Amino acid sequence: MAWEPRENVVDAPDIDEAVIYAFRALFTGTANQGQQQTVVAWLQYVCGDKDQSFRLGGEDGRRASDFAEGKRWVYAQIDHLMSVAALDRAKKIELAKIAKSKTKDR
């Protein structure tokens, strides 16, 4: 699993058979621990979670920076799901939905 970083943020990422099979197993609900870890590692790689999103180069650099930051944002949302705050927020949203449905029933 030595995927190489891309010079241009919009270039297609490296991929290998292990990644393909890991995603297939994940989507069919049969992924083992190693496959799950492969999916997470590849998502970190493809989203550039450790990369600086700033790119040089005037207007083209600004657009590349925006694109890179969008990729990082996607992984930040996935990573956030692992936090206690995300779970607390989900519980509050669910309780609010329940309360709202009870007031409609009256």
C-alpha positions in Angstrom: 0.0 0.0 0.0 2.5 2.6 -1.1 0.3 5.0 -3.0 2.2 8.0 -4.5 1.0 11.5 -4.0 0.0 13.4 -7.1 1.6 16.7 -8.2 -1.7 18.0 -9.5 -4.5 17.7 -7.0 -7.1 16.8 -9.7 -5.1 13.8 -11.1 -6.5 10.4 -10.5 -5.1 8.7 -7.4 -3.2 5.4 -7.4 -5.3 2.3 -7.1 -4.6 -1.4 -6.8 -6.5 -4.7 -6.7 -6.4 -4.7 -2.9 -8.3 -1.4 -2.8 -10.8 -2.5 -5.3 -11.5 -5.8 -3.5 -11.6 -4.0 -0.1 -14.2 -1.5 -1.4 -16.3 -4.3 -3.0 -16.3 -6.2 0.3 -17.2 -3.1 2.3 -20.1 -2.3 0.0 -21.4 -5.9 0.2 -21.0 -6.0 4.0 -18.3 -8.7 3.9 -15.1 -6.7 4.5 -12.7 -8.2 7.1 -10.6 -6.1 9.4 -7.7 -5.8 7.0 -10.0 -4.7 4.1 -11.7 -2.1 6.3 -8.3 -0.7 7.2 -7.3 -0.6 3.6 -10.5 1.4 2.7 -9.7 3.9 5.5 -6.1 4.2 4.5 -7.0 4.7 0.9 -9.6 7.3 1.8 -7.0 9.2 3.8 -4.7 9.1 0.8 -7.2 10.1 -1.8 -8.7 12.9 0.4 -5.2 14.3 1.2 -6.0 14.4 4.9 -2.4 15.2 5.8 -1.7 17.5 2.8 -1.6 21.3 2.9 -4.5 22.4 0.8 -2.8 25.7 -0.3 -1.5 25.6 -3.9 0.7 28.3 -5.6 -0.1 29.7 -9.0 -2.5 32.6 -9.2 -6.0 31.8 -10.3 -5.1 28.2 -11.2 -3.5 27.8 -7.8 -6.6 29.2 -6.1 -8.8 26.7 -7.9 -6.4 23.9 -7.0 -6.4 25.0 -3.4 -10.2 25.0 -3.3 -10.3 21.5 -4.8 -7.7 20.2 -2.3 -9.6 21.7 0.6 -12.8 20.1 -0.7 -11.1 16.7 -0.6 -9.8 17.4 2.9 -13.3 18.4 4.0 -14.7 15.1 2.8 -12.3 13.2 5.0 -12.8 15.6 7.9 -16.5 14.7 7.9 -15.7 11.0 7.9 -13.1 11.4 10.7 -15.6 13.5 12.6 -18.0 10.5 12.8 -15.5 8.9 15.1 -15.8 11.7 17.7 -18.0 11.9 20.8 -19.3 15.2 19.6 -20.7 13.7 16.5 -22.6 11.0 18.4 -24.0 13.6 20.8 -25.2 15.7 17.9 -26.8 12.7 16.2 -28.6 11.8 19.5 -29.9 15.5 19.8 -31.1 15.4 16.2 -33.0 12.2 16.8 -34.6 13.5 20.0 -35.7 16.6 18.2 -37.3 14.5 15.4 -39.1 12.4 18.0 -40.3 15.5 19.8 -41.5 17.1 16.6 -43.4 14.0 15.5 -45.1 13.9 18.9 -46.3 17.5 18.6 -47.7 16.7 15.1 -49.7 13.8 16.5 -51.6 16.0 18.9 
